[in-house]
């Protein structure tokens, strides 16, 4: 049986604060798109950072070894986006990383939701962490997790939740498994594991089962013991959606 714990995405306290933060950062985030467009892999286009921006990434009380590991993994995205990363000390930054959360759950805000503090404002002096990572020196999975969470931080949703994935989900078994093993409620499962309904506020490319944004899918969640392992590398689909979001030309 697998021992992995899925990540979660951090839900903003206020939809209006999420919208305001996104559109102040990048006015094009307010655009909607026709539902008749081609079927695509999920990316939250309403929460992308300003194209060409240097994102300041703060790490709370992290060792030099941990900072280097996060920087190396996060930088895997840089060839495909018109963004730069600046790692800084302290707690004030566009993306703020806290290591080793007490509950062990790794998570990230989606894109510009990182600009919202925990009471719904946008005062950078009051913002809490926007990403949580479990740092264990020598953990071979850590690089994958950082790439996955930074995909969220750049605005990408979970690839396995694509409405056209054709994964043979067993929703009731998934709910039961997640409450027993993770303490997750039905709403948390719906938000992070099961397919999301098609939404005009999302950008899509064809479903990509090789995406670094795709969970491991275990047999307990599906019918006929269907399963899929994680892909520990950025896929062609991941590259395509990031180049759409942050074009260099």
N, C-alpha and C positions, 0 to 999 in steps of 0.2 A: 504493500500500500504506500502511496506517495506521502511524503512528510512535508510537502511545500505548503506555505500559507499564501493565498492570493493577496495581491495588493488591493487597495481601495482608492477611489478618487475622492478628494476632499470636496464636500458639498458647500457652496457659498451660503452664508446665513440669509442672504437676501437676493432674489433674482434681479431686483432693480439696481442694487449695488454692483452686481456682476455685470449687468448691461452698461452701467455708467462707467465702470472701470475699463471695460473693453473698448467702448467707443471713444473715451477720452484718450486712450492709448493709441488707437488706430481707428479713425472714423469709418473706414471701410468695413469694420466689424459689424456695423449696423445693417449691412446689406442682407437681403434675403434672396433665395434662389428658387426657381421653378422646380416643382416636384417631378417634372417631365424630363429632367436631365438624366444622363446615363447613370446606371447603378454603380455606386462607388464605395470604397473603403472609408470608414468613418473618421472624420476629423472635425473638431468643433471650430468652424471657421469664424464664429463670432468672438473668439477669445485669443486671436493671434496677436503677437507682439508687433510693434511698429517695425516695418521692414528696414533693415540696416542698423538696428539698434545694438548697442553693447549691453548685454544683460549682466548686471552685477549679481554675483552669486555668493551669498554669505553662508558660512558654516559655523555653527555654535560650538565653541570649545573643542574643535576637532584636532586630532594629532596631524603632524605633517604627513604621516603615512596615509591616513584616511583621506586627507585633502587631495593628495597626489592620486590616489586610486579613483576618487570621484571625478577629478579633473580629466584623467585619462579616458575613463569610460564615457563621460558626457561629451567629450570632444569628438567622439565617433560621429556625432551629428553635424559637426561644423562644415564638412565639405559639401553638404547638401542644403544649407540654409544661408541666407544673407544676414547673418547675425554674428556677433562676437561674444565670447564669455570672458568676464573678468572676475576671478575668484578673490574675495576679500575676507578679512577677519571681522568678527563681531556678529551682530544680529540684524543689521540694516542692509537690505538688498532687495532686488526685484524678486529673486528666488532665495529662500532662506531654509537651510537644511539642518535638521536636528537628527543626530545619530542615536540609534538604539532606543526607540520608543518603548515605554514600559509594557505595552500590550504586544509588542513584537510585530505589529502590522505596519508594513511599508506602504506609503501613500504619497500622493501629490495632488496639489490643486491643478486644474486644467488651465493652462495658459495664463491669461491676465487675471484669472480669479486669485492669483497670488498677490495681487495688489490690494485685496480686501482684508481688513483686519477681522478679528473674531467677533466684533460687535457691529459689523456692517459698514464701517467707515473706510477711509483711504489715507489715514495718517500713518506715514511710514514708521514713525517712532513707536506706534502701538501694534504693528503687525506681528502676529505670531509666526511660527514656522509654516512654510508652504509645502514642505516635503519632509518625509520621515524615511530614514534608511537604517537598516540593521547592519552595522559594521562588525565583521569578524575577520581579523587578519587571516589571509590565506584562503578565504572562502571563494571557491571557483565560480559560484553563481553570482557573486556580488556585481561583477561587471555587467552581466545581463540585466540585473535588477536596476542598476543606475541608468542604463540606456532606456529601459522601459519607463522608468519614472520621469526621465528627462523628455521622453516622447510626450508624456502627459503635460509636462511643464511647457512644452512648445505648442501645445494645443491639440494633440491627438487623443482620440478616445480608444477604447479597447477594440481590437480588430475582430475578436471572436463574437462581439455583439452586433456585427454587421447583419442587417435584416436578410441578406441573401447568402448567409454562410452555409446553409443546408446541414449544419451540425444536428444530429438527431437527439436533441435535448429531451431529457425526462425531467420536467420542471419540478414535479412533486418530490422526486428523489433528490434533486439538487437542493431544494429547500431543507429537506430533512438532514442531509449530509452536512450542510453548512451551519445549521443551528447546533448540531451535535459536535462538530469538530472545531468551529470557529466562533460560535455564539452569534452568528449573523442572522439578522431578521430577514423576513421575506423581502422587505423594501431594499435592504442592502444587496441581497442576491440579485434582485431585478436591476439594480443600478450598476452592478459590476460584473455580472456573469451572463445572464440570459439575454437574448436578442433585444435590441432597442427598436422601437417602431421607427419607420422612415420619418425623417424630420427635415423640413425645408431649411432649418438653421444648421444643418450639417453639410459638409462637403464629402463627396464619395468618389473613390476609385474602385475598381473591381475587388471583391473579397480576396484577401490575401492571407492564406493559412500559414504562410512563412513569416509573417510580420513579427518583429520584436515586440509589438503591442498585443500579441496574442497570448492568452493564458495557456498553460498546460491544461488539457481537457482530460479528465479522468473517467474511467468507465462508470463510476457511481453516478455521474451526472447525465448519462446518456442511455439510449436503448441499444441492445445488441452488443454491449461491451465496447462500443466505439470509443476511441481514445486518440489523443494527439499530444506529442511532447512539445516542449518549448523550443523556439529557435533563438539561439544566443547571438544573433547578428542582425544588423539592419538589412531589411530586404529591399528588393527593387520597388515594391509597393510603398514601403516607408519612404524611400527616396523620392518617389513620384509625388506623394502628397506634401512632403516638405518643400520640394521645389515649387509646387503650386502656391503654397502658403508664403514662402519667403524667396521669391525669384531674385536671382543675381543680376539679371539683365533688365 
